[in-house]
């Protein structure tokens, strides 16, 4: 009987339908979230009042805060980022994930936006062109947005404390660093440098620098097959420096390894008693784009600042000041280490020792402080950024097709102490000259070049008959700068036809590109009349060149015809000679021998 009862219970359990996950009304969740964010209720009380799981409300608030803060810092999230964040919380927080392999549905995304009316999809305004070139305006916007965010959130005191600003960046070192130049027999075509270790054994390291000039512990990454952690740990102990080691799939930085490095840096902040909040600046690499990192830093009072795309060579202190001398000294230190210890092949432990030596030589406090100052991060100052690495500045185009007045033309104030690259103004295609640089707000001469004619317009009142102008010639694609101190006399500037941004060219490249050399030095500023004369001379010269090309082409064709006729005549003469020779052989057969003397006398 007992067995029958047990069997019936099992059958009844199989026959019962599977219970579905409880569905919550979107309006109810929205009301609960509103009570938390606006009415000041705790997550626990709202969960109990509206009968909604605490984890659901908590995760919704976390994701929403993440989206808003990233957008305010100029690093907005996309639809795919939201989906990945929802999947991650669904897997980690729930034993039975509600989303399938494809993640949340379109309905869930729609309801999420309904529950959070302060979040919506917007088309972002690009800081730079799609050609991935960063301009001075991009840097200006970055500093303006960042400064506004710090002030709005009450973090102005951070601008006074250098020890609370940090820069993180990865670099790769090769165990088999080949010297730049070696001695070899004269005439040898190829010189090899033999190493028994793997030529592709590159080691990724993560460095952390503080604006007060201190170097924080370094993270060293190895691939998953690495089995010499004891060796490198012992070598690190001999150096007296703190190193953190981790393994990843391919020895590269991942989201998990970067988060673990942040956790250890956070522990170090506590040990050194650094006041919070602190600011960590780094680039937008895929391994740095992690919602878990964002939430961890928010809980630990750490502010994350990501640099704009393609601006690391300008804003990232490690790239501008540290890594170049470090790599150079690393190669020379490898050679010294081999001679010192009589080694041919280097181990990973040797790498740690060499890296420690290089850090002592190159990563000095003065160099780090100057690096932060030169990138404008600390002291926080846009004017300290080195704009000489920027290609140029592209402002909004202004068209004169509707109104040919000078009120539509922006004026350049050359009295400001700024680089020449930031003084260029690109106008519409019909404009080649923009206003004078002597009077702000007043422009006397400008020239509009069209397809078939040249127009010279004189407007405004001034005592000067000829006003110096800064010109942009759209047809010749030449920029003549007005400041000779900020650019080398040996260089020229040219606008590319596709992206219309100025590019620095040497005279050789300038000549090879097929662009005519300037007749005036680069520091010479042409007047309107001189520009017209120069343009007419260029047109005449182009016509002359085309005419000469046509004449040379006609001469080549004529010579070609003459050569063809000569070949034809030679061929005909050769054929005639062959015919004559053949007929001669038939008429007079060849004599086979001499006749006897007696026969010759007869």
C-alpha positions, 0 to 999 in steps of 0.5 A: 500500500505504501509503495502504491501511495508513493507511486501515485504521488510521483504520478501526480507531481508529473501531471501538475502543470509547470508554474510560469514566472510571475509577471509584474505590471509595468505601471506597478514597477514604474510606480515603485521606482518613482517612489524610490527615486523621488519620494525617498523610499528604500528599496526594501520598503517599496518591494514590500509595499508593491510586492515586487522582488527587491533584486528586480528594483535594485537591478533596474535602478543600477542599470538606469544610473549606469546609462545616465552617468555614462551619457553625462560623461560623454560615453553614451551606452547603446541598445546592445549595451543595455541588453548585455547588462540585462542578461548579466544581471538575469544570469547572476541574480536568478537561479532560473534566468528569465531571458533566453539565448537571445536576451530580452525581447523588444517588449521588455526594452519598450517597457524598460523605457516606459518605466524610466521616462528619463532614459530614451534613445537619441542620436549622438552628436559626433565629436569628430568626423567618421574618419577618426580624426580628433580636432581641437573642438573635440578636446574643448567639448571633452573638458567642458563636459567634464568640468560641468559634471564635476561642478554639478556633482559637487566635486570641485575640491578634486581639482586641488588634490593631485594624489586623487587623480590617476591614469591607467593604461596597458603596454606590451613588452617583448621578451625577445626585444631585437636591437635597433641596429647590430654589427654584421659583415658588409654586404650581408643582405639579411641578419637574423637574431636567433632566440630559443624562446617563442618569438610571439611571447609578448607580455601585457602589463597594466600601469597605474600613475598618480598625478602626484608622481607616484607609480602604483603596483603593476599588473602582469598578464600571462596566458592560461598555459603559463606555469611559472607563477612561482618563478615570477613571484620570487623575482618580484620579491627580489625587486622589492616592488609590488607586482600583481599577476593574473592569467587570461585566455590569450594573455591579453586584458579582459573585463574580468582581469581589469576588474580584478586589478581595480579591486586590488588598486582599491585595496591599495587606496585604503592602505595608503589612506587616500581621501575619496572620491578619486578619479581614474582616467583611461581609454575606451578599450573593450576590456574597460567597458564593463557595467560591473566595473561601473557599479563597483566604482560607484559603491567604492566612491571612484569616478571613472573618466574615459577619454574620447576616441582617438585622443589617447595620444593627446590626453593620456599621460602614459602615452604622451610621456611614459611609454616611449622612453620606457620601451626605448630603455627596455631594449637597451636594458635587455642587452645590458642584462644579458651581458651582465649575467651571461644569458642568451635567453631570458625567462619571465623572471628576468623580465620582471627584474628588467622591468623593475630596473626600467621603471626606476630609470624612466618612471620618475616623479617629475616625468609623471607630473609633467605628463599630467600637466601636459595633458591638461588632466592635472592641473585641470586646464584645457590650455595645457593640452598640446594642440601641435599633435592635432591636424586642424580645426573644422568649424561649422560651414557657412554658405554665402549662396543666399546672402553675400554679406560679410555678416555670415562669415565668422571672424578670426581673432589672431591676437589670441595666443593659440596654435596656428592649427586652431586658426583655420576656418573652413567655409563653404565650397564657394569661399576661398578667402575669409576676413582680415586678421587685423580688426575683429568684426570688420572685414573689408575684402573677400573673394568668391571663386566660381566655376567660370569667373572670379568675383572681387567684393569690397565691403566695409569701411576702413582706412586701409585699401588692401587688407591682409587676409587669410585664404583657403583656396578650394581648387588648389587645396592650399592653406596659407597660415598667417603665423610663421612662428607656430609652423616650420618654414619647410612644411606646407599645408594641404586640404584632402579632397575627401575629409577636407581637413588640413594635413601637414606635408613636407615639400617633397610630398607636396611636390609629389602630390601634384600640387604646385609649390607656393611662390611666396613663403609660408609666413607671407599674407596675400592681399585680395589683388595678389590672390586674383593675380595668382589665380589668373597666373595659375589658370594660364599656366594650367592652360599652357601645361595642357597645350604642351601635353597635347603638342607632345602627344601629337608629336608622339603619335606622329613619331609612332606612325613614322616608326610603323612606316619604316618597319613596313618599308624594311619588311617589304625590302626584305621580302623583295631581297628574298624573292630575287635570291630565289629566282637567281638560284633557279636560273643559274644553278650552283656549280659543283666543281672546277673543270679540268685545264684541258677543258678550260683551254678548249 
